[in-house]
Amino acid sequence: MPYFILMLAVLAETIGTTALQASQQFSRPLPSIIVVVAYGAAFYLLAIALRTFPVGVAYAMWSGMGIVFIAIIGFAVFGQTLDMAAIIGIALIMSGILVINLFSGTATH
């Protein structure tokens, strides 16, 4: 269940960041409202996940997965491209998340 809560936090953060791009610097009301609600939900869910995960591990997974998902959404929805250095960097972030979850004893309390 803790991983599910953390994934919901990542989903909410991803929705909020996508809406942030769509809000056009908070000039569009509906996406702007979605930003506030989604980030509120993301931080609330992250706080619940912190009951189980150490803060550094939870934040690494939350922010790392958010970066990967936003990069994919940026490409698919907004037509943003990444150069090879960005792709390698994102692959390293994904690798770090895998290392934490597969080999670290601190992934959960």
Residue pairs with C-beta under 8 A, 6 or more apart in sequence:
2 49
2 51
2 52
2 53
2 108
5 45
5 48
5 49
6 45
6 46
6 49
6 53
6 58
6 61
6 62
7 65
8 41
8 45
9 41
9 42
9 43
9 45
9 46
9 48
9 49
9 62
10 42
10 61
10 62
10 65
10 66
10 69
12 38
12 39
12 41
12 42
12 45
13 38
13 39
13 42
13 62
13 66
14 66
14 69
14 70
14 73
15 34
15 38
16 34
16 35
16 37
16 38
16 39
16 42
17 66
17 70
18 70
18 73
18 77
19 31
19 32
19 34
19 35
19 38
20 31
20 35
21 74
21 78
22 28
22 31
23 31
23 32
23 34
23 35
24 31
26 32
26 35
42 62
46 58
46 59
46 62
49 58
49 62
50 58
52 108
52 109
53 61
53 107
53 108
53 109
54 106
54 109
57 100
57 104
57 106
57 107
60 96
60 97
60 100
61 97
61 100
61 101
64 93
64 94
64 96
64 97
65 97
67 90
67 93
68 90
68 93
68 94
71 82
71 86
71 90
74 80
75 81
75 82
82 90
100 106
100 107
101 107
